[in-house]
Amino acid sequence: MSTGTKTISALEQKRKEASELIDKIETDIGQQLLTAKSQQVDQSLSARFTELAGNRQKLLRIVSDIEKKLAQVKDADVFVNEKQDEALRLEKDLKEQFLILGNLMYKNYNSSFPAVFDSFYAEAKKEFELADLSAQRVESLKSEMENASFVAKLRLRTKYISEKRLLDTHSSKADRILAKGAETALSNGKPDFGSGETVIELDEQAQTCAEFLSDIAEKKEAVRKKCEERSGLIDELKKDGVLDLSGKKRINELKKQIFELEKEQRKLSLEAGHSFVNLYCTKDGVDIIECNGIAGDSVELVKKERMRLLSLNRRISILQMEDAVVRADSKIEDMKKNVVSMKNRIADLQNQIEELEKNIDAAENTRNAVIGKKTALENEEAAFVKLIGKDKSEK
């Protein structure tokens, strides 16, 4: 790239910057005037600008509302998950508390207990009795193994493991029955355990279970309400055009619409600002009248930049013309060289023509000589043939 080309490129960059700065200042002036609904601008532009501003604010509010609702949905999800986890932990702990209460009710069982517990008591009692029998057999097998032979010990060990498993099964089943019995007894509220020394312990354990139940119910109710709230938010989001919980697609659509509105507003602002500045100076920055209004300083900046832009355009044109002159000189020089080259070629061709003409003359002379010899030979041959023909006729 030549120095001149580099200079033009640098000036064109400055021209671009000056032009963009003018557009920015004029856009700012126009926006200021349109926002203030100034009478100094075209009222149709002002009305359209105000309409666009209203539409933009409406879309911004929708975006803000959608983002707020999406955040509330996320918060609701976090809340529900936390409360459900808490409820699950409480339900696990409650099972242990029911088991404690069930065992207390079994050990202290009497006729004053809720009738609903009777069947559970009877079932648990059977399982405990079976467990006792298994426990006795386990102890018996254990004693037998101590004095048995190696082979017998293997056989007894198999029975021992089976009986031990059966013991655990009956004990576990009895615990489940008692825990369910205690839960059933509390299903209609805290039961009346009658009177006696153990009533206090039963009441306290029943109270503990009741508190667990209350806490679990409270958390489940909170989850239910929050789920209803979340469902309502989802319905509202659907009305806003949000079809997924990320909301990105809808928000991007709205932001694109906002961008287009802002783009049109900037276009209107530039048009209004440009028309306003033209009242006070020419396109080349020459003063028409002085601007003493709110945009006076900005108009002065545009005047200076317009003059700077004019100067840059002239300098670029001068350099482009200088470059054109250099290119023209180079082209002329090349054409002159071509002329000289062509003249030299013409001279060479003329010499070749003269040489060829001489060769043509010599070739024609040679041709004519050959033709003469050929004619002479033909005449001699004709005479010879005639002579031979005469000799034959005389004989």
C-alpha positions in Angstrom: 0.0 0.0 0.0 1.4 3.4 -1.1 1.9 6.3 1.3 -0.8 8.2 -0.4 -3.2 5.3 -0.1 -2.4 5.0 3.6 -3.0 8.7 4.1 -6.4 8.5 2.3 -7.4 5.5 4.4 -6.5 7.4 7.6 -8.5 10.4 6.5 -11.5 8.2 5.5 -11.4 6.7 9.1 -11.5 10.3 10.5 -14.3 11.2 8.1 -16.3 8.1 9.3 -15.7 9.1 13.0 -16.8 12.7 12.3 -19.9 11.6 10.5 -20.8 9.2 13.3 -20.2 11.9 15.9 -22.5 14.3 14.0 -25.2 11.6 13.8 -24.8 10.9 17.6 -25.1 14.6 18.5 -28.0 15.2 16.2 -29.7 12.1 17.6 -29.2 13.3 21.1 -30.6 16.7 20.2 -33.6 15.1 18.5 -34.3 12.8 21.4 -34.1 15.7 23.8 -36.6 17.7 21.7 -39.0 14.8 21.1 -39.0 13.7 24.7 -39.8 17.2 25.7 -42.5 17.3 23.0 -40.9 20.6 21.7 -42.9 22.6 19.2 -39.7 23.2 17.3 -39.9 19.7 15.7 -42.4 18.1 13.3 -45.4 17.1 15.4 -45.9 13.9 13.4 -42.4 12.8 14.4 -43.2 13.8 18.0 -46.4 11.8 18.0 -44.8 8.7 16.6 -41.8 9.0 19.0 -44.3 9.2 21.9 -46.2 6.2 20.6 -43.0 4.2 20.3 -41.9 5.2 23.8 -45.2 4.0 25.2 -44.9 0.7 23.4 -41.3 0.3 24.6 -42.2 0.9 28.2 -45.1 -1.6 27.9 -42.7 -4.3 26.6 -40.1 -3.4 29.3 -42.8 -3.9 32.0 -43.8 -7.2 30.5 -40.2 -8.4 30.4 -39.7 -7.3 34.0 -42.9 -9.0 35.1 -42.0 -12.2 33.3 -38.5 -12.2 34.9 -40.1 -11.6 38.3 -42.6 -14.4 37.9 -39.9 -16.8 36.6 -37.8 -16.0 39.7 -40.9 -16.6 41.9 -41.4 -20.0 40.2 -37.7 -20.9 40.9 -38.1 -19.8 44.5 -41.3 -21.9 44.8 -39.5 -24.9 43.5 -36.7 -24.4 46.0 -39.2 -23.9 48.8 -41.3 -27.0 47.8 -38.1 -29.2 47.6 -36.9 -28.0 51.0 -40.3 -28.5 52.7 -40.7 -31.9 51.1 -37.3 -33.0 52.3 -38.1 -31.7 55.8 -41.4 -33.6 55.7 -39.7 -36.8 54.6 -37.1 -36.6 57.4 -39.9 -35.9 59.9 -41.9 -38.9 58.6 -38.9 -41.1 59.1 -38.4 -39.8 62.6 -42.1 -40.2 63.3 -42.0 -43.9 62.4 -39.5 -44.3 65.2 -41.6 -42.3 67.6 -44.7 -44.4 66.7 -42.7 -47.5 67.4 -41.7 -46.2 70.9 -45.3 -45.3 71.6 -46.6 -48.6 70.3 -44.2 -50.5 72.5 -45.2 -48.4 75.5 -48.9 -49.1 74.8 -48.2 -52.8 74.4 -46.3 -53.1 77.6 -48.8 -51.0 79.5 -51.9 -52.2 77.7 -55.2 -52.0 79.6 -58.9 -51.8 78.8 -59.0 -48.0 78.9 -56.8 -47.8 75.7 -58.6 -46.9 72.4 -60.5 -50.0 71.1 -58.9 -49.6 67.7 -55.6 -50.7 69.3 -57.0 -54.0 70.4 -56.5 -55.9 67.1 -52.9 -54.5 66.8 -52.2 -55.6 70.3 -53.4 -59.2 69.6 -51.4 -59.4 66.4 -48.2 -58.1 68.0 -48.7 -60.5 70.9 -48.8 -63.5 68.5 -45.6 -62.3 66.8 -43.8 -61.7 70.1 -44.8 -65.2 71.2 -43.5 -66.7 68.0 -40.4 -64.6 68.5 -40.0 -66.0 72.0 -40.3 -69.5 70.7 -37.7 -68.8 68.0 -35.5 -67.2 70.6 -35.7 -70.4 72.8 -34.9 -72.6 69.8 -31.9 -70.3 68.9 -30.5 -70.7 72.4 -31.1 -74.4 72.3 -29.3 -74.8 68.9 -26.5 -72.6 70.2 -26.0 -75.0 73.2 -26.1 -78.1 70.9 -23.5 -76.6 68.6 -21.0 -76.2 71.5 -20.8 -80.0 72.1 -21.6 -81.3 68.6 -19.1 -82.9 66.2 -17.9 -80.9 63.2 -20.4 -82.5 60.7 -23.3 -82.1 63.2 -22.2 -78.5 63.9 -22.5 -77.7 60.2 -26.1 -79.1 60.1 -27.0 -77.3 63.4 -25.5 -74.0 62.2 -27.8 -74.1 59.1 -30.8 -74.5 61.4 -29.5 -71.9 63.8 -29.2 -69.3 61.0 -32.7 -70.1 59.7 -34.2 -69.8 63.2 -32.3 -66.6 63.9 -33.7 -65.1 60.7 -37.2 -66.2 61.7 -36.7 -64.5 65.1 -35.7 -61.3 63.4 -38.7 -61.6 61.1 -41.2 -62.0 64.0 -39.6 -59.2 66.0 -39.6 -56.8 63.0 -43.2 -57.6 62.1 -44.3 -57.1 65.8 -42.6 -53.6 65.7 -44.4 -52.7 62.4 -47.7 -53.8 63.9 -47.2 -51.7 67.1 -46.0 -48.7 65.1 -49.1 -48.9 62.9 -51.3 -49.4 65.9 -49.9 -46.3 67.6 -50.4 -44.3 64.4 -54.0 -45.6 64.2 -54.7 -44.8 67.8 -53.6 -41.2 67.2 -55.5 -40.8 64.0 -58.5 -39.2 65.7 -56.5 -37.1 68.1 -54.5 -37.8 71.2 -56.1 -40.8 73.0 -57.0 -41.1 76.7 -54.8 -43.6 78.3 -56.7 -43.7 81.6 -54.8 -43.3 84.9 -51.8 -44.8 86.4 -48.0 -44.3 86.9 -47.2 -44.9 83.3 -49.8 -42.5 81.9 -47.4 -39.6 82.0 -44.8 -41.4 79.9 -47.5 -42.5 77.4 -49.0 -38.9 77.3 -45.6 -37.4 76.7 -44.8 -39.9 73.9 -48.2 -39.4 72.3 -47.7 -35.6 72.5 -44.3 -36.0 70.8 -46.0 -38.0 68.0 -48.8 -35.4 67.8 -46.2 -32.6 67.4 -44.4 -34.5 64.7 -47.8 -35.1 62.9 -48.6 -31.4 63.3 -45.2 -30.3 61.9 -45.6 -32.7 58.9 -49.1 -31.5 58.2 -47.9 -27.9 58.4 -45.1 -28.5 55.9 -47.4 -30.4 53.6 -49.9 -27.6 53.7 -47.2 -25.1 53.0 -46.2 -27.2 50.0 -49.8 -27.4 48.8 -50.2 -23.6 49.0 -46.9 -23.0 47.3 -47.7 -25.5 44.5 -51.0 -23.6 44.0 -49.2 -20.3 43.9 -46.7 -21.8 41.4 -49.5 -23.2 39.2 -51.0 -19.7 39.2 -47.7 -18.2 38.2 -47.3 -20.7 35.3 -50.8 -19.8 34.1 -50.0 -16.1 34.1 -46.7 -16.8 32.3 -48.5 -18.8 29.6 -50.8 -15.7 29.1 -47.6 -13.7 28.6 -46.5 -16.1 25.9 -44.0 -18.0 28.1 -44.1 -21.7 27.1 -41.1 -23.0 29.0 -39.7 -22.4 32.5 -36.5 -20.8 31.2 -38.5 -18.0 29.5 -35.5 -17.3 27.3 -37.3 -17.6 24.0 -40.1 -15.3 24.9 -37.8 -12.7 26.6 -35.5 -12.7 23.6 -38.6 -12.1 21.3 -39.7 -9.2 23.5 -36.1 -7.7 23.7 -35.9 -8.0 19.9 -39.1 -6.0 19.6 -37.8 -3.4 22.1 -34.6 -3.2 20.1 -36.6 -2.5 16.9 -38.6 0.2 18.7 -35.4 1.8 20.0 -33.9 1.6 16.5 -36.9 3.5 15.1 -36.8 6.0 17.9 -33.1 6.7 17.1 -34.0 7.1 13.5 -36.8 9.6 14.4 -34.4 11.4 16.8 -31.7 11.7 14.1 -34.3 13.1 11.6 -35.6 15.6 14.1 -32.1 16.6 15.3 -30.8 16.9 11.8 -33.7 19.2 10.7 -33.3 21.3 13.9 -29.6 21.8 13.3 -30.2 22.7 9.7 -32.2 25.7 10.9 -29.0 27.2 12.4 -26.2 26.1 10.0 -25.6 24.8 6.5 -24.5 21.2 5.7 -20.9 22.7 5.6 -21.2 24.3 9.1 -21.7 27.8 7.9 -23.8 29.9 10.4 -27.4 30.8 9.5 -28.6 32.1 12.8 -27.3 31.7 16.3 -28.9 29.0 18.5 -29.5 30.2 22.1 -31.8 27.4 23.1 -31.2 24.3 25.3 -29.4 22.6 22.4 -27.1 25.6 21.7 -23.9 23.9 22.8 -24.7 20.8 20.8 -25.5 22.8 17.7 -22.1 24.5 18.0 -20.4 21.1 18.2 -22.3 19.9 15.0 -21.2 23.1 13.2 -17.5 22.4 14.0 -17.8 18.8 13.0 -19.6 19.7 9.8 -16.7 22.1 8.9 -14.2 19.4 9.9 -16.0 16.9 7.7 -16.0 19.4 4.8 -12.2 19.8 5.3 -11.7 16.1 5.4 -13.7 15.6 2.2 -11.6 18.2 0.4 -8.4 16.7 1.6 -9.5 13.2 0.6 -10.6 14.5 -2.8 -7.2 16.3 -3.3 -5.3 13.2 -2.4 -7.5 11.1 -4.6 -6.9 13.5 -7.5 -3.2 13.5 -6.9 -3.3 9.7 -6.9 -5.3 9.8 -10.1 -2.7 12.1 -11.7 0.1 9.7 -10.6 -1.9 6.8 -12.1 -2.5 8.9 -15.3 1.2 9.8 -15.6 2.1 6.1 -15.1 -0.4 5.1 -17.8 0.9 7.7 -20.3 4.5 6.6 -19.7 3.4 3.0 -20.3 1.6 4.0 -23.5 4.7 5.9 -24.7 6.8 2.9 -24.1 4.3 0.8 -26.0 4.4 3.2 -29.0 8.2 3.0 -29.1 8.0 -0.8 -28.9 5.4 -0.9 -31.6 7.5 1.4 -33.9 10.5 -0.9 -33.4 8.4 -3.9 -34.3 7.1 -2.0 -37.4 10.6 -1.3 -38.5 11.6 -4.9 -38.0 8.5 -6.0 -40.0 9.4 -3.6 -42.8 12.8 -5.1 -43.1 11.3 -8.5 -43.1 8.9 -7.4 -45.8 11.7 -6.1 -48.0 13.7 -9.3 -47.5 10.6 -11.4 -48.3 10.0 -9.3 -51.5 13.6 -10.0 -52.7 13.0 -13.7 -51.9 9.8 -13.6 -53.9 11.5 -12.1 -56.9 14.3 -14.8 -56.8 11.7 -17.5 -56.4 9.7 -16.2 -59.4 12.9 -16.1 -61.5 13.7 -19.7 -60.5 10.1 -20.7 -61.3 10.2 -19.1 -64.7 13.5 -20.8 -65.6 12.1 -24.1 -64.6 9.0 -23.5 -66.7 11.3 -22.6 -69.7 13.3 -25.8 -69.3 10.1 -27.7 -69.0 8.7 -26.2 -72.1 11.9 -27.0 -74.1 11.8 -30.6 -72.9 8.2 -30.9 -73.9 8.9 -29.5 -77.4 11.9 -31.9 -77.8 9.7 -34.8 -76.7 7.0 -33.9 -79.1 9.4 -33.7 -82.1 10.9 -37.0 -81.1 7.6 -38.7 -81.0 6.6 -37.3 -84.4 9.9 -38.5 -85.9 9.5 -42.0 -84.6 6.0 -42.1 -86.0 7.3 -41.1 -89.5 9.9 -43.9 -89.6 7.3 -46.6 -88.8 5.1 -45.4 -91.7 7.9 -45.5 -94.3 8.7 -49.1 -93.5 
